Structure formats: structure tokens, C-alpha cells
Amino acid sequence: MEEKTIEKNNKKRNIIIIIVVASIVILSAISVSAFFVIKDRLETADLGSAERASKRNIERTISASGVFDSMNSESISSTHVGSRINAVYVKEGDSVMPGQIICQLDTTSLQETYSALQKTIEQTKADKAKNNQQYDKELLDAQNEWNAEISNIVQEISIAQAACNNTAAELDKQRARYSEYLSDPNHSEWDMEAIEMESKISDLESEFENNQYKVNLYNNILNAVQNSDNSNSSVDEIRNSVNGVIDSSIQAMEDQARALQQSIGEATVRCTVGGIVTSLSAKTGDTYIGGPICMVEDANSFMLYSQIGEANIADVAAGMKVKIKTEATGDSEMIGYVTYVAPRASSTATSSDSPNAGAALSATLGSSGNYLVKISLNEQNPRIRLGMNAKLKIITSETPNALSVPSAAVQDDNGNKYVEVITNMDDVEKDSSTPYKKEKVNVKVGESDGDYTQIEGTGIKEGTGIYVPPVIDEETINAVKQLLESSE
């Protein structure tokens, strides 16, 4: 549980009590007069001490407990629920590297399904290729038929054009003869030869028009055939439709095969972080029923998890310096910094905060209404281990180079703070039996870390002798006196 760091020095009190009790024990060995000397000294002695005012850094702190946990950890599990665990390759305490195999789950059923699916994919692709060969043959046959039809039309055009050309030539020849015949003055326009020529020309003109009609007709047919969809279009439509269905089926099966292959790969369970196997639940031959197979935690980088109560959480903020001690590191003090302060109270840390810190903090601190605080170490210490407990002091404020005196030296007189200045401090330091000469000086107090308090007072400076009242309380003194009196 955290508490304000106010530790009073009980050393002198304990020493005095030990001396007094020892005196009582040996009363039988001393004279009555010696006993009264001890009693008189106890009643008259000044049990206080002297200390010079000094400048120091005054730190106001909040004390708390914490637990070390890994900054980088992984709870390893698998989606292969119901699979047999064929082999486990690690044990608790083992060091593992990223990518190292933790265990192997059985994939016999998955392998069989994958093999059957691959065969189906290959057969489907072969059927598609065979169908395409048939379509190609049909397309080739249709193309040949179309080409033959075009060739026939072109041939008809050629024949009609040749006939048209021949008729045109003959027509020109007959027209020339007829003109020449008519230009001869010895021939009459109405004789039989002229009439026959005219008839011949008329027949040739009709024949030319007929042949020209055929040429135009076949050209129109050729254009119509060339511009129209040939028989290939219907075959292509059928092929594209069938291939589309087959391709979709192949794609679906290949996606399923990839998923199976990935699942088979995931049956080889690996860790993604390096560290120490801190827990292991998998056993060879067992059936994996889900949940964590093992926990791997980085044992080289730590985060300190603590919980601060409602009374002090408002004074804690990210970036504050923290002094940390553990039993493992003895008097060595580690330095850390607050990196996170939870915005909401919770009884323990959660799994999202740290895989193991929740249970550890719950066991260590065990109270509700606390706020999770995360602290990073300035330097990692090789003596720190996962789950170690720590005592920490969060420095909430710091006053450097403050003129200060022991907190026990600051006394109160109806709300007025004062200290007693020892005016013969040099003599006291030379001879500890020298009685104190004290002078009361009112002071203004500043920051305090519990042990020392910052003060301002007339004439008080660094090195001024200050009287520190006895740390043994009046009640204890009276009790010892009564004990001595009852022993007279």
C-alpha cells in the first residue's frame, strides 16, 4: 500500500530504551546511590540532538509497491481447436527466439482435404482445356465455311464483272460500226442491215445492264456477309459463358486451397517474440481445446506496474521521476519515469495492460479503487526478474538547494512554527557533554520530504546549529521513570 514518505528516526529512542532497560537489569549489581544517579540523569538530561542547517534537494514523494513485468510478451494460441498435439518442442524456462517452433498440431485431415482439392482443380483445368480445343475446332470449321462463302461470292462478282466488261466492249464495237454505216451516203437508214445493227446494239445494252446488275448484286451480298456476324460469334459466346463458370469454380477452389495451406502452416505454432517461456499448457498427445498454449516474455526489458490509491493519484502524472528499490538490488537505487496513468480506477491491472501484471498486482496490493501506473526503467538491471516486487517513490515535486533542517526540529506553538537555534554549536561539537544554549526563532516552512523540511528564519543560514528534540516521546519517558521508581 502506498503512503506518504514520512519516516521518523527512532534510532536514538531505541538506544535510550535499551540503556535504561539494561540499567534496570543490573540494578542488583550497583549501589543504591549509583541507581539514584541514573534516575537523576534521566530526569535532568537533555535527550535531544544537534544538527547544522544545510542545503539539500527536498523531494516530495509518494511511496508505493510495484511488480516488474515484461515490456514485450506474447500469449501464444492457435485456431486449430480439436487437433491433436503431435509434438511440443519447448519447456518452461526455455529461452526462445522469434519464429522458433513451440509445438506441432496434427494436420492429417487438412492434408487429405488439400490433396483432394488440388486433384479437383487440376481435373477441372484439364476439362476446360479439352472443351476449348473442341471450341477451337468448331470455330475453325465455321471460319472455313465463312471463308468459302466469301470466296464463292467474290468468284461470282468476278464472272459477272468479266461478262459486263465483254458486253461493254462488244457494245462499243457495234455502236462504232453503226455510226460508220450511217455515215455512208450509199446506205439508207431504213434498210435491213441498219435495223439489224440497231437490234444488236439494243440486245447488247440489255445484256450489259443485266451483267452490271449482277456485279452490283454480288458486291452488295459480299458487303452484307462481311459486315454481318459470322458463325464464330455464337461459338465464342458459348465458350465465354462456359469458361466463365469454370474459371469462377477454379478461383473458389484455389482460394480454399490457399486457406487450407495457410491453416496447415499455422498448425506449426511459432512464437513472434523472443524471450522466456514462463508458462506452458500443451502436452504431446493431448487434444488442443483452445486458449493459451504458452506464454513467452522478454526477460531483458521490463516495465514496472504499480497501483496508486484515490488519495494520491491526482498528484501523479506521466514524466515524473521514480526511485526504485528491490530486495534483489539491495541498497542500489534504480531510476524510472512514469509513462502511463490510468484514467479510470480498477481493482487490478487487466490483460491489456500486461499479461501477468494483473494477477501479480492483485496479490501484492490487493485493494480496489486503485489506479494503474506504468513506470519505465531508465536502465535495465541484470538482477531484475519477471514478477519481482519493488518499493518505489514517485517524486511529485522537487525543490533544489533548499535550506533545510530535520523535520523533527520544526516545532509548533499554537500554529506558529519555530526552531531552537543552538548558539554554542561550535562548543557542542568540540565537547558533546556541553549543555545546549538555545534560542527560539520563528520560521516559515516550505517543502518537506518527511525527513527534512525547508525553512526561512531570521539569522538562520547554512551551518546554523539547530536543536532537534528527542525522538523518544514523553509517554515513553514517563513510563521508564515509573519503572525506575517502582524498582527503588
C-alpha positions in Angstrom: 0.0 0.0 0.0 1.4 3.4 -0.9 1.9 6.0 1.9 3.4 9.5 2.2 7.1 9.1 2.8 7.4 10.3 6.4 9.9 8.1 8.2 11.0 9.3 11.7 14.3 8.3 13.1 13.8 6.0 16.1 17.4 5.0 16.4 18.1 7.3 19.4 14.9 6.3 21.1 15.7 2.6 20.8 19.2 3.1 22.1 17.9 5.0 25.2 15.3 2.4 26.0 17.9 -0.4 25.7 20.3 1.5 28.0 17.5 2.1 30.6 16.3 -1.5 30.5 19.9 -2.7 30.8 20.3 -0.5 33.8 17.3 -2.0 35.5 18.5 -5.5 34.8 21.9 -4.8 36.5 20.4 -2.9 39.5 21.3 -5.7 41.7 25.0 -5.1 40.8 25.2 -1.4 41.6 24.8 0.6 44.8 21.7 2.4 45.8 23.5 5.7 45.3 24.5 4.8 41.8 20.9 3.9 41.0 19.7 7.4 42.1 22.4 9.0 39.9 21.0 7.1 36.9 17.5 8.2 37.8 18.6 11.8 38.3 20.3 11.9 35.0 17.3 10.5 33.2 15.1 13.2 34.8 17.5 16.1 34.0 19.4 15.0 30.9 18.6 16.8 27.5 17.9 13.8 25.2 17.7 16.0 22.1 20.5 16.3 19.5 22.1 19.0 17.4 22.5 19.3 13.7 23.5 22.1 11.4 21.1 23.6 8.9 22.2 22.5 5.4 21.2 22.9 1.7 19.7 19.9 0.0 17.2 18.9 -2.6 13.8 18.5 -1.0 11.7 15.9 -2.7 8.0 15.3 -2.1 7.2 11.7 -2.9 4.5 9.1 -2.9 5.6 5.7 -1.8 4.1 2.6 -3.4 4.6 -1.0 -4.3 5.0 -2.4 -7.8 5.6 -5.6 -9.8 8.1 -6.0 -12.7 6.7 -7.5 -15.9 7.9 -7.8 -19.4 7.6 -4.9 -21.8 7.2 -7.3 -24.7 5.3 -10.6 -24.3 3.1 -12.9 -26.3 0.3 -15.3 -25.3 0.5 -18.0 -28.0 -2.6 -19.8 -29.1 -3.9 -21.5 -32.3 -7.1 -21.7 -34.3 -6.8 -25.5 -34.6 -9.2 -26.3 -31.8 -9.8 -30.0 -31.6 -6.5 -31.0 -33.2 -4.1 -33.5 -31.6 -0.8 -32.1 -30.3 1.8 -34.2 -32.1 4.9 -32.6 -30.5 6.0 -30.0 -28.0 9.5 -28.6 -28.6 9.9 -26.3 -25.5 9.5 -26.4 -21.8 9.0 -23.8 -19.1 12.1 -21.7 -18.6 13.5 -22.2 -22.1 14.8 -19.2 -24.0 13.2 -18.9 -27.4 13.8 -16.7 -30.5 11.2 -15.1 -32.8 10.0 -17.7 -35.3 11.0 -20.7 -33.2 8.6 -23.6 -33.2 6.7 -24.1 -30.0 4.6 -27.2 -30.9 3.2 -29.1 -33.9 -0.6 -29.8 -34.2 -1.9 -32.7 -36.3 -2.9 -31.8 -39.9 -3.7 -35.2 -41.3 -7.3 -34.3 -42.1 -6.3 -30.9 -43.6 -3.6 -32.5 -45.8 -6.1 -35.0 -47.2 -8.6 -32.3 -47.9 -5.9 -30.2 -49.6 -4.7 -33.1 -51.7 -8.2 -33.9 -52.9 -8.9 -30.3 -53.7 -5.7 -30.0 -55.7 -6.7 -33.0 -57.8 -10.1 -31.5 -58.5 -8.5 -28.2 -59.5 -6.2 -30.0 -61.9 -9.0 -32.1 -63.4 -11.2 -29.0 -63.9 -8.4 -27.2 -65.7 -7.9 -30.2 -67.9 -11.6 -30.4 -68.8 -11.5 -26.7 -69.6 -8.6 -27.1 -71.9 -10.3 -30.1 -73.7 -13.5 -28.0 -74.1 -11.5 -25.1 -75.6 -9.9 -27.5 -78.1 -13.4 -28.5 -79.3 -14.5 -24.9 -79.4 -11.4 -24.1 -81.4 -12.2 -26.8 -84.0 -15.8 -25.6 -84.3 -14.5 -22.0 -84.7 -12.1 -23.2 -87.4 -14.8 -25.1 -89.3 -17.1 -22.2 -89.1 -14.4 -19.8 -90.3 -13.6 -22.1 -93.2 -17.2 -22.2 -94.2 -17.5 -18.5 -94.0 -14.3 -18.0 -96.0 -15.6 -20.4 -98.6 -18.8 -18.4 -98.8 -16.9 -15.2 -99.3 -14.7 -16.9 -101.9 -17.8 -18.0 -103.9 -19.3 -14.6 -103.8 -16.1 -13.0 -105.0 -15.9 -15.5 -107.8 -19.5 -14.7 -108.9 -18.6 -11.0 -108.8 -15.5 -11.7 -111.0 -17.6 -13.7 -113.5 -20.3 -11.0 -113.7 -17.7 -8.3 -114.0 -15.9 -10.1 -116.8 -19.2 -10.6 -118.6 -20.1 -7.0 -118.1 -16.7 -5.9 -119.5 -17.1 -8.2 -122.5 -20.6 -6.9 -123.2 -19.4 -3.3 -122.9 -16.6 -3.9 -125.4 -18.9 -5.5 -127.9 -21.4 -2.8 -127.4 -18.8 -0.1 -128.1 -17.7 -2.1 -131.2 -21.3 -2.3 -132.5 -22.0 1.3 -131.9 -18.9 2.3 -133.8 -20.0 0.1 -136.8 -23.5 1.5 -136.7 -22.1 5.1 -136.7 -19.8 4.3 -139.6 -22.6 2.6 -141.5 -24.9 5.6 -141.1 -22.2 8.0 -142.3 -22.1 6.2 -145.7 -24.4 8.1 -148.1 -25.0 4.9 -150.1 -26.9 3.3 -147.2 -30.4 4.1 -146.1 -31.3 4.5 -142.5 -34.2 2.1 -143.0 -32.5 -0.8 -144.7 -32.4 -4.2 -143.1 -28.7 -4.1 -142.2 -29.2 -0.9 -140.2 -32.2 -2.4 -138.5 -30.2 -5.5 -137.5 -27.4 -3.3 -136.1 -29.8 -1.4 -134.0 -31.4 -4.6 -132.7 -27.9 -6.0 -131.9 -27.0 -2.8 -130.0 -30.2 -2.9 -128.1 -29.6 -6.5 -127.1 -26.0 -5.7 -126.0 -27.3 -2.8 -123.9 -29.8 -5.1 -122.2 -27.1 -7.7 -121.6 -24.7 -5.0 -120.2 -27.3 -3.8 -117.8 -28.0 -7.4 -116.7 -24.3 -8.1 -116.1 -23.9 -4.8 -114.3 -26.9 -5.6 -112.1 -25.2 -9.0 -111.2 -21.9 -7.2 -110.3 -23.8 -4.8 -108.0 -25.9 -7.5 -106.5 -22.9 -9.7 -105.7 -21.0 -6.7 -104.3 -23.9 -5.9 -102.0 -24.1 -9.6 -100.9 -20.3 -9.5 -100.2 -20.6 -6.4 -98.1 -23.6 -7.8 -96.2 -21.7 -11.0 -95.4 -18.5 -9.3 -94.4 -20.3 -6.8 -92.2 -22.6 -9.3 -90.5 -21.6 -11.6 -87.5 -20.2 -14.8 -88.9 -20.9 -18.1 -87.2 -17.8 -17.6 -84.9 -19.8 -15.2 -82.7 -22.2 -17.9 -81.4 -19.4 -20.3 -80.7 -17.4 -17.6 -78.9 -20.5 -16.7 -76.8 -20.9 -20.3 -75.7 -17.2 -20.7 -75.0 -17.0 -17.5 -73.0 -20.1 -18.4 -70.9 -18.9 -21.9 -70.1 -15.3 -20.7 -69.4 -16.6 -18.0 -67.1 -18.4 -20.6 -64.9 -15.4 -22.9 -64.9 -13.0 -20.0 -64.1 -15.2 -19.0 -61.1 -15.2 -22.5 -59.8 -11.4 -22.8 -60.2 -10.9 -19.5 -58.4 -13.1 -20.6 -55.5 -11.3 -23.9 -55.2 -7.8 -22.2 -55.3 -8.9 -19.7 -52.6 -10.0 -22.6 -50.5 -6.7 -24.4 -51.2 -4.7 -21.3 -50.1 -6.7 -21.1 -46.9 -6.0 -24.8 -46.2 -2.4 -24.3 -46.9 -2.2 -21.3 -44.5 -4.1 -23.3 -41.9 -1.7 -26.2 -42.3 1.2 -23.8 -41.8 -0.4 -22.3 -38.7 -0.5 -25.8 -37.2 3.2 -25.4 -36.8 2.9 -23.0 -33.8 5.7 -20.4 -33.6 6.5 -17.5 -31.3 6.7 -14.0 -32.7 8.8 -12.5 -29.9 12.0 -13.7 -28.2 12.1 -14.3 -24.5 11.5 -16.9 -21.8 8.7 -19.5 -21.8 7.1 -18.6 -18.5 4.1 -20.9 -18.7 3.3 -24.0 -20.9 0.0 -25.9 -21.0 0.5 -28.0 -24.1 1.4 -31.7 -23.8 2.3 -34.2 -26.5 -0.7 -36.4 -27.3 -3.3 -34.1 -25.8 -6.2 -32.6 -27.8 -5.9 -28.9 -28.1 -9.1 -27.4 -26.7 -8.2 -23.7 -27.3 -6.8 -21.0 -25.1 -3.1 -20.1 -24.5 -0.6 -22.8 -25.4 2.2 -20.9 -23.7 3.4 -17.5 -22.6 6.6 -16.0 -23.9 8.0 -12.9 -22.2 11.0 -10.8 -23.0 13.2 -11.1 -19.9 15.6 -8.4 -20.9 13.3 -5.4 -20.9 10.9 -4.7 -18.0 8.1 -2.4 -17.2 7.1 -1.6 -13.5 3.4 -1.8 -12.8 2.0 -0.1 -9.7 -1.3 1.0 -8.3 -1.9 4.3 -6.7 -4.9 5.0 -4.4 -7.5 7.6 -4.7 -5.9 9.9 -2.2 -2.7 10.4 -4.2 -3.5 9.7 -7.8 -4.3 13.3 -8.6 -0.6 14.2 -7.8 0.8 11.6 -10.2 1.5 12.4 -13.9 3.4 11.0 -16.8 7.0 12.0 -16.9 7.5 12.1 -13.2 10.8 10.6 -11.9 10.6 7.5 -9.8 13.2 6.0 -7.4 13.0 2.2 -7.2 14.5 -0.4 -4.8 14.2 -4.2 -4.7 15.5 -6.9 -2.4 17.4 -8.3 -5.4 19.3 -5.0 -5.9 19.7 -4.2 -2.2 20.7 -0.5 -1.5 21.2 0.2 -5.2 18.6 2.6 -6.3 17.2 2.4 -9.8 15.6 5.4 -11.7 12.5 5.2 -13.7 9.8 7.5 -15.2 6.0 7.4 -15.1 4.8 6.6 -18.7 1.1 6.0 -18.1 -1.5 6.8 -15.6 -4.9 5.1 -15.9 -7.8 7.4 -16.4 -10.2 5.1 -14.5 -9.9 3.1 -11.3 -9.8 -0.6 -11.3 -9.2 -3.3 -8.7 -6.3 -4.9 -10.7 -4.4 -4.5 -13.9 -6.0 -6.0 -16.9 -4.6 -8.4 -19.6 -4.4 -5.5 -22.0 -2.1 -3.7 -19.6 0.2 -6.7 -19.1 -0.3 -10.4 -19.5 0.9 -11.2 -15.9 0.8 -7.9 -14.0 -2.9 -8.1 -13.2 -2.6 -11.2 -11.0 0.7 -10.1 -9.6 -0.5 -6.7 -8.6 -3.7 -8.1 -7.2 -1.8 -10.5 -5.0 0.7 -7.8 -4.0 -1.6 -4.8 -3.4 -5.0 -6.5 -3.1 -7.2 -3.4 -2.8 -9.9 -1.9 -5.0 -10.3 1.6 -6.2 -6.7 1.9 -7.3 -5.3 3.4 -10.5 -2.8 1.6 -12.7 0.5 3.4 -13.2 3.2 2.2 -15.6 6.9 3.0 -15.0 9.7 2.5 -17.4 13.3 2.0 -16.2 16.0 4.4 -17.2 18.4 1.5 -17.4 17.7 -2.3 -17.3 19.2 -4.1 -14.3 20.5 -7.7 -14.8 19.4 -8.7 -11.3 15.7 -8.0 -12.1 13.5 -10.9 -12.9 9.9 -11.2 -14.1 7.3 -10.9 -11.3 9.7 -9.3 -8.7 8.3 -6.9 -6.2 9.6 -3.4 -5.8 9.3 -0.4 -3.5 9.1 2.9 -5.3 8.9 6.6 -4.6 7.3 8.8 -7.1 8.8 12.3 -7.0 5.8 14.6 -7.3 7.8 17.8 -6.7 11.4 18.8 -6.1 13.0 21.9 -4.5 16.7 22.0 -5.3 19.3 23.6 -3.0 16.8 24.3 -0.2 17.9 25.5 3.2 16.6 22.7 5.4 16.6 21.2 8.9 15.4 17.9 10.3 11.6 17.8 10.3 11.7 16.9 14.0 13.4 20.2 14.7 10.4 22.2 13.5 8.1 22.7 16.5 4.7 24.3 16.8 3.4 26.9 19.3 -0.3 27.4 18.7 0.1 27.3 15.0 3.4 29.3 14.9 6.3 27.3 13.6 9.7 27.7 15.2 13.1 26.1 15.7 15.6 26.3 18.5 18.9 27.7 17.3 22.0 26.4 19.3 24.1 29.4 19.8 27.1 27.5 21.1 27.2 24.9 18.3 31.0 25.1 18.0 31.5 24.2 21.7 28.9 21.4 21.5 30.8 19.9 18.5 34.1 20.1 20.5 32.6 18.5 23.6 29.4 16.6 23.3 28.7 17.0 27.1 28.4 20.7 26.7 24.9 21.9 27.6 23.0 23.4 24.7 22.4 27.1 24.7 19.1 27.5 22.7 17.3 30.5 21.2 13.8 30.2 19.8 13.4 31.6 16.2 10.2 31.7 14.3 10.4 30.2 10.8 8.4 29.9 7.7 8.3 26.3 6.4 8.4 25.2 2.8 8.6 21.8 1.1 9.2 18.7 3.1 10.2 15.2 2.2 9.3 13.9 5.7 12.8 13.7 7.0 13.8 17.3 6.2 11.9 20.5 5.9 12.7 23.7 4.0 12.7 26.8 6.3 13.2 30.5 6.3 14.1 32.3 9.6 15.9 35.4 10.9 19.6 34.7 11.2 19.3 31.1 10.1 21.7 30.1 7.3 23.6 27.2 6.1 25.7 25.8 9.0 23.5 27.3 11.8 23.2 24.9 14.7 19.7 23.6 15.2 18.3 21.7 18.2 16.4 18.5 17.4 14.1 17.5 20.2 14.3 13.9 21.5 12.6 11.4 19.2 11.6 9.5 22.3 8.1 10.7 23.2 7.1 12.0 26.7 4.9 9.0 27.3 7.8 6.6 27.0 10.0 8.8 29.3 7.3 8.8 32.0 6.9 5.0 31.6 10.6 4.5 32.2 10.6 6.8 35.2 7.7 4.9 36.7 9.6 1.7 36.1 12.7 3.1 37.9 10.6 4.4 40.8 8.9 1.0 41.3 12.4 -0.6 41.5 13.6 1.7 44.3 
